[in-house]
Amino acid sequence: MERKLTCIICPLGCSLTVQLEGKKAVNVTGNGCSRGKAYAESECTDPRRTVTSTVLCADGSLVSVKTDKPIPKEKIAECMALINKTVATLPVSIGDVLIEDVFGSRLVATQNKR
């Protein structure tokens, strides 16, 4: 099986072709660097995403948040369910952990809120 991707690691946007045998990437072509190869292999075998969203604060306002590491793509809906149940107590500072374990990542604030 063959899969075509556009690399998103740098602004070059290399056109990648990945040869797959089952769920294993056996060959990557089109990459301009080793980071593109690693991206293609990961995207085809274990796609992950950094989730950005907002969390409700106790005063009714919102604070922006993100996972500090990418999580498995298939866990995004579950991650959002956790985020939507969370209420932050003010004050919140950039980097404060609002959820300690979100599928191997932490949910952290990306803005200061007083």
C-alpha positions in Angstrom: 0.0 0.0 0.0 1.2 3.5 -0.7 0.2 6.7 1.0 1.0 10.3 -0.1 1.5 13.1 2.4 2.7 16.7 2.6 5.3 17.2 5.3 4.3 19.8 7.8 7.5 19.8 9.9 9.1 22.8 8.1 7.9 25.4 5.5 9.3 23.4 2.6 6.2 21.2 2.5 7.9 18.2 0.8 5.6 15.8 -1.0 6.2 12.4 0.7 5.4 8.9 -0.5 5.2 6.2 2.1 5.3 2.5 1.3 3.4 0.5 3.9 3.4 -3.2 4.6 0.5 -3.7 7.0 0.9 -1.0 9.7 4.6 -0.6 9.1 6.3 2.1 7.0 9.0 0.3 5.0 10.1 3.2 2.7 9.7 7.0 2.6 10.6 9.0 -0.4 10.4 12.7 -1.2 11.6 13.9 2.2 14.3 16.6 2.2 15.5 15.7 5.6 15.4 13.0 8.3 12.7 14.9 10.2 10.4 14.5 7.2 11.0 10.8 7.2 10.3 10.5 10.9 7.1 12.6 10.4 5.8 10.3 7.6 6.5 7.1 9.5 4.8 8.5 12.6 1.8 9.9 10.7 1.2 6.5 9.0 1.8 4.3 12.0 0.9 6.3 15.1 -0.6 9.7 14.2 -0.6 12.2 17.1 -1.8 15.7 17.6 -1.4 18.6 20.0 -4.8 19.6 21.2 -5.6 23.3 21.8 -8.9 24.4 23.3 -10.3 26.5 26.2 -11.3 25.6 29.7 -14.1 27.2 31.6 -13.0 29.2 34.7 -15.0 29.4 37.9 -15.9 33.0 37.2 -17.4 32.1 33.8 -14.5 33.3 31.6 -12.4 31.0 29.5 -8.6 30.2 29.6 -6.7 28.9 26.6 -5.0 25.5 27.0 -3.1 22.9 25.1 -1.6 19.4 25.6 2.1 19.7 26.3 2.8 16.7 24.1 0.9 15.3 21.1 -1.6 12.6 22.0 -2.9 9.7 19.9 -5.2 11.1 17.2 -7.9 8.5 18.1 -8.0 9.9 21.7 -8.9 13.5 20.7 -12.6 13.1 21.3 -12.0 11.6 24.8 -9.5 14.4 25.5 -12.1 17.0 24.6 -14.6 15.3 26.9 -12.1 15.7 29.8 -11.4 19.3 28.9 -15.1 20.1 28.7 -15.7 18.8 32.2 -12.8 20.8 33.7 -13.3 24.1 35.6 -10.2 26.1 36.4 -9.9 28.0 39.6 -8.4 31.5 39.2 -5.7 32.7 39.1 -4.2 30.7 36.3 -0.7 31.3 34.9 0.9 30.1 31.6 2.2 26.6 32.1 -0.1 25.7 35.0 -1.2 22.1 34.8 -5.0 21.8 34.7 -5.2 18.1 34.0 -2.2 16.0 35.0 -2.6 13.0 32.7 -4.3 13.3 29.3 -3.2 10.2 27.4 0.4 10.6 28.3 0.4 14.4 28.1 -0.6 17.2 30.5 -3.1 19.9 29.8 -1.5 23.3 30.5 -2.7 26.9 30.4 -1.4 29.0 27.6 -2.5 32.3 29.0 -2.5 34.2 32.3 -5.9 34.7 33.8 -6.6 36.7 37.1 
